[in-house]
Structure formats: structure tokens, C-alpha cells
């Protein structure tokens, strides 16, 4: 069945706009318009998924395809019966797989239509039409636009419903439903029934991993290797985003230093971007380790633009302080500015001084700093003196506060003084 066969529109699928609108449509910057529409949808409909690069990529592809189709319809180079919405259907599949309601998918289209129609209206007004030209420039394109949306909603809603029906018939859906109840607190008691539904023993010690990788098959293969390395007795997997997964590795007893060291090596060797929570026991520990891994993943993403190479594996224990302070990013930025003063400036000289000062505060010696950064001790000494001259406070009296500010600056970027 083609999309137009499942839609309820009464508009002739072969309808076209007149020459004036066709000529105006050729002036549309489709790429720019698609970005504007996609940004609006992301901000208004999916604000909680702004950090999910895979989801945003799928949304961008869907919007680009829809905008391009509408522009081609207006240009007279496409008819409704020739629309082939591959990216739109793929996005409907993803929305269904992530458990997002169909009403949210429908809102995606109406928010997009509002932004697209406004852009067309502005273009028409800017062209300075006469009263007699308005029906051809506004009336017919608007009719065609809403016929297109009616067509697309018929197709994507049907696809979403079909995908949801398929999921409901699978064990994976049952596992996902039970996991949702565990994570939101509805299932708070450990039981054999809960363990059987998950295929995973909730009694024991858990380590949660947030993994950014492509397909489920690849993730399952990686998780199996991590499970073997950590000598874990079980694992369970949950898709959090388009390319984001949470995996738990469970052991009947606690994780010793040997198991954690082996897991660390396996994670580094795997090559995926991973954030790791701390080992924790029972159903509360199952939730807590995931929350920690998600916080560590946020720190990991925030570090990406400010370091040469993003660490492939980030352990919550290593970024606990940053994760805590990033809970209020506005206050964190203000703290950096207040503690560092002019040293927070966004330039190469201050960046080198900050790097040297943080290493010195971390190692405790100029010799250790020189060794860790590959510098001469005189260079280290000189940079510390320069940094101290820029600080608003006395370095010797605010060592802890400065170290916190410098660690935060690595994540937030050079904020610069007000």
C-alpha cells in the first residue's frame, strides 16, 4: 500500500499549484528551511532528547525529506501520488520502538507545518503580490500542504501502530515494560517472578553501563564480552535512545578489584563510548548504578568539545564531583567565573595556564606536573606564577575551590569573566 492510499484526504493527488507559486517555490532555501523546522520540532516536541545524537539524526532526516517533498510539490515537480516517505516511516518506527506515544508523533508534524507555513507566508509577503495573486500564492499551496500532511499522518500513524503491535507480541516488550516499572519505582520488591520476567537476577550486585553504539546486535555482542570479562552471572539490556543503550552486569556476590580491573580492560578494548556507574546491590542499587552511569555520560558528552580526544570510557567515580555540580549548570558557570576571574578567558595562553595549574594542584609538585605534561619545571613554575597573578583570590588559601573550578571549566569550556 502506498502512503496516499491510506490517507483520508479528498484532494486530488495530482493537484498542482499555478506558475506564480512554482516560481516562488524555486527561491526557497530547502536546506535552511529544513534546519529551522527540525530545530523547532526538537525544542518543542523532544526537549528531553536534545542530547541523543542518533535520535536527532533520524529526526533531521525525516524533516529534510518532508520539506524537500513539499517544496517539490509547490514547484510542480512532484505529485502526492508519487511521494515515497522512507525516512518518515523509519522515524515512525524509531518513535514506536522507544515507546513514544503516537500523539507525540502527530504533534511533530503539526509543529513542523506551522513553521513551514510561516516561512512560506513570509516569502509570499516579501514578494509583494497583488490582491489578485494571493489565491495562487497562498490558497492553493496551503491546500496542497495540508493534503500532504494528511497523507503523511495516515502513513506514519499506521506504521507506528503496526510497529507497536509487533513489539507487544514479543518478549522484549515484556522485559521493557518490567524494566520501566523497576526504574520508576512501581516495582520495588525483589521476587522470583520479577527475575523470571527480566531473565536477570535482581538480588545481587549490579554495574550499569551507558553504551553509545549502533545496532542491537553489536551492543549484545559487546555486552557478552564485558559480562565474560567481569565474570558476571547475567546481563540485561534497555534501549534508551536511537543509539544509546543501558546494560546491567549482575553478580550474585560483590565485585572485587580483580573483576573491575578485567572489566575496565574489556571496556577500553571494545572501542565503544561507554559511561559506567558504581557497583550497587539489590533493586535500589540497580536503579542507582544506572542513574550514575547516565550522569557520567552527560559529563562525557559535555567534555567532547573541550578536549582533543574524548575518553572512550568514563567511570562515575572519576567524575562524581563534576556530575554533582552540573546539576545546576548556570550556577556552575558562575562559580568558574568567580573563582578564576581573568584566568577563565577563552584564549590559548590562559588555557595553558589552566591546564598547568590543574595538574599542579592534582599532583602536588612542580616535578610531577612537569612529568605529566611533558614540560620543563621552569615552564611549570612560570605558568603557575602567571596564573596566580590573574586569580581574584590568594591561591594558597583557595586550593580546593580552584581545583573544583578548573575541573568544571574543562567541561563547560572557557566561560570568560563578565
N, C-alpha and C positions, 0 to 999 in steps of 0.2 A: 504493500500500500504506500502510495506517495503521500507526502505531507498534506497536499491540498485536498486529497480525498477524505481525510479525517477531520478537516476543519469545517466549521459551521458557516463560513462567510457566504453571503449571497452575491458578492461582487464577481462579475465575470473574470475568471483568472487570466484572460487575455487582455484585460483593460490596460490602456496606456495613457500617459499624460500628453498634453499638447506640446508643440515645439518650444514655446517660451519657457516652460518648466524644464524641458530637456536641456535647453541651452544653459539655464541657470544651474542645473544639477552638475554640469561638467565643470563648474567653478568650485565645487565642494572639495575641500581637502579631506579625503576619506580617512587617511591615517590619523590626522589630528583629531577629527571628529570621533573616531573610534576610541582614542585615548581619553578624550573628555567624557564620553559616555561610560567607558569602563571604570574610570576613576569615580564617577558619581555613583555607580552601582556598588562598587567596593565600599565606599564610605557610608552609603545609606542602607544597604541591604546586608553586607557582610563585614561589618567593622571588626568582628571577632576573628576574622580570617585574613587580616591585612598582612600578617607575618608568614602566611602559608604560601610560599612562592609557587608551589605546584598548583594549588587551587587558583591563584591569581593568573597563572599562565593559561589554565583552562578557561577561566572567565574571559581573559583578553582574546583568546582565540574565538570564542563564541560571539563576543561583541563585534570583533573585526569582521567576522563572516556576515553577521546580521546587518551591520552598517553598510558593508560593501553591496549586499543584495538590495537594500533599499535605494542606494544611490544608483545602482544599475537599473532598477525598476523606474526610477524617475528619469533616467537618461533614455529609456526606451530600449535598452539592450538586454532586458530580462523580463520574462512574464512570470506571474505567480505559479503557473503550472510547471515551470522549469526550475523552481527553487529546489536546491539539494542541501539541506542543513546538516551536514556531517558533524561539524564542530558543536552546533547547538544540541544535537542528540547526544554527543559524547559528554557534554556538560550536564545534561539532564541525568545521564547515567551516574556521573560522579556525585551530583547532589543527592540522588536516591541512595547511593552506597554509603554516604556519610550520614544518613538519617535525617537530612534536612527536609522539612515538610514541603509538599507541592505548592502550598500557598506562598512560600518564600520564593520558589522558582517563578511563579506567576508575577510576583512583585518585581522581580528582576527585570522583566520585560516592560512593565508599566513605568518604572523609573527610567529605563533606557529610552522609551518612547517619548517621555516628557522632555528629556534633554535633547533628543534628536529633533523633535518637532520645534522646540525653541530655537535651535540652531538654524533650521530651515526658515522659520518665520523671520529671524534676524536677517538672513541672506535676502529674502524677498523684500523686506523693508528697505534694505540698503541699496537694492537695485532701482528704487524709485519708480514703482509701477503706477500706471493709471488705474482708475476705478474699474475700467473695463477689463483690465488684465488680471485682476485679483482672483476671479474664479479659476482661471487656468493655472495660476501660480500657487494658490493656497487650497482651493476647494478640491480639485482633482487629486493633487499629491496627498492631501490629508486622507481622503477616501481610500486611496491606494495604500497608504501607510497603515491604516487601521485594518484593512483587509489582510495585509501581510502579517500583522501582529496576531490577528485571529487565526490565520493559517498556522503560524509558528506555535502558538499556545496549544492548538489542537494536537500538533505533532509532539511537542516536548512533554506536555502533561500526560499524554498516552504512554510515552516512553518511560517517564518517571514511574507511573503506576505499574507498568509491566516489570520494570526492574525491581521495584519494591515487592511485588508478588513473588518474583523469583527468590529474593532474599528471605522472605518469610517462610519459604519452604525448606530452607537449608539450616543445618546445624550451626553454621556460622552466625546466623541471625540470632538464634537462641543464646549462643555464647556472648554476642554483643549486648543483647538485652540484659543478661545476668550481670555482665561487667558494668553496664551503666547503673544498675541498681546497687552494686557494691561501691562504685565510685561516688555516687550521690548520697550514700548513707541509707538507702531504703533496705538494703540487705546488710545487716550489721552483725549477724550471728554466724559463726563458723558452723558448718554442718556437712555431713557426708553428701547430702543432696546437692548442696552448693558445689562441692568438689566434683561431683559427677557431671553437673551441668557445664562446668568450665573445663573439665578434663585436666584439672590442675589442683594440687593440694594447697588449700588456703592456710592450714596450720603449718607453720614453719617460718623460714626466713626468706625474704624477697629482695631482689635488686631490680629496680626498674631502669630500662634504657629507652631513651627517645632517639629513634633512628630516622635519618632522612635518606631515603633510598627510593628507587623506582617501583618495581613491581612486587607484589606479594611473594612471588616465587623466589626472588632474590633475597627478600627480607627473611623468609623462612629458612633459606639456606644459611644465611649469616647467623641467625639466631641459634640454629642447630649447632654450629661451630662454637659459638660462645657458651652454649649450655654444656657442651662436652668439655671445654677448657675449664670451666668453673666447677665441674663435677656436680652440676645442678641436676636434681631429680625430675624437674619438669619445667615447662615454659608455657606462656600464654601470650597471644598477640592481639593488639587492638589497633585499628586504623584510626588515627587522629586527624589526618588531613590528606590532601591529594598525594603527597609523597612523604608523609610523616606518620610514623608508627611508634607505638609503645609496646615494648616487650618486657615481661617479667621473667626472671630466672629464679626458681624456687629450690630451696634445700630443706630437708627435714630438720637438720641441725643448723648451727650458725655457720657463717662464712669465716674461715680462718685466713691468716695472712697469705698462705700458700695459694688458696683458691682465688683470692682477689688479685694476687700478682699474676697468676695464669690468665685470669680474665682480662686484666689490663693489657697483657701482651697480645691476646687474641683480638681485642678491640682495635689496638693500634695497627695490627697486621691486616685487618679487614678492609680498611680504606674508606668506610662509610663515615659520615658525620654523625657523631653519637654524643649524647649527654647522659650522665649516669647519676642516679640517686644513691643514697646510702643504704646499706643493708638494714632491714627492719622486719620485725616479726608480726605475725597474725594479720587479721583483716585491716586493722588500723595501719600497720606497717606497710601493707600492700598499697594503701592509698597514699601514705606519706612519702614513700620512695618515689612514686610517680610524680607527686607534686614537686619534689626536689629536682627530679630529672627535668621537668618542664621549666622550672626556674633556671636551672643550669643551661638549658637550651636557649632561653631568652638572652642570658649573658653571652653565650657563644655567638648568637646572631648579631648582638649589639657590637661585639668586638670586631666583626668582619671588616667594616670599612676602615678601621683604625690600626690594623696590624698588617704586616706584609703577607703573612700566611695564617689562615685560621686554623687553630688546633683541631685535628680530626676528632679528638675525644676530650670532652670536658667533664670533670668529676665535680659534683656539687660540693664536696668537701673542700675543693680548691677555690671555689668562687662563692662560698656561703655569704661572705660579707657583701660582695657586690650584688648578689641576688636580693639580699635583705634591703639594701639601700635603694635599689632600683624600683622597689615597690612604689616609691613616690619620686618619679624622675625629675619633676620640677624642683623639688627640694634638693635632690642630689646635685643637679646642675648649679644651683645657687651655692651649695656647700663648696663645690670645686672652686667657684669664682672667689668666694670669701676667703678660703684657705690659701689659694695660690696667688691671688692678685694678678699682677702683670705677668707672672710666670705661666699663666694659663693661655697666653697669646698663641694664636694659630700661625706659628712660623717655625722654620727648621731649627733655628738657634734655640728657642725655648723648648722645642720637642726633645732635642738632645740633652738639654739640662734636666728636663723632667725624667727622661729615661735614666740618666746617670744618678740623679737624686733618689729615685725609687730603688735602684739596685743597691745603692749605698745604705739606705735605710733597711733594706731587706737582708743584706749580708752582714752589715755592722762594721765593715772595714773598707778602707780605700783599696787595699791589696785585693780583697775578694771582689770588689766592684770592677777593678781593672781586669782581673782574670775573666770574670763572667761576660764583660762587654768587649774584651779584646783591645783594651786601651792601655796607654801608659799611665802610671799612677799620677804623674804630674798633670795629665789631662783631666783625670778624675778630680783631683784637688782643685784645679782651676774652675771646672764647671760647677762644683759644689759652691765655691765662693761666689761665682756669678749668680747662681740660683738664690743663694742666701740674700744677696743684695736686692733681689726683686720681690722677695716674700714680704707680705704685710706684717707678719709676726716674727718672733725670735725662733729660729729653727730648733735650738736646743730645748726650748720649752714646749714645742708642739710636734714632736717627732711622730707620735701615734696619729694625730689628726692629719698631718701631712701625708703619711703613708696611705691612709684611707683616701684622701683627696686624689693622690696620684693614681691609685688603683682605679678609682672611679673615672678619672679623666681618660684612662686607656679605653674605657667602654664608651663614654659619652662623646669623646672627641674633644678637641681644644675648644672650650666654651668661650674663652676670652672674657676679660672683665667688662662690666657695664660702663 
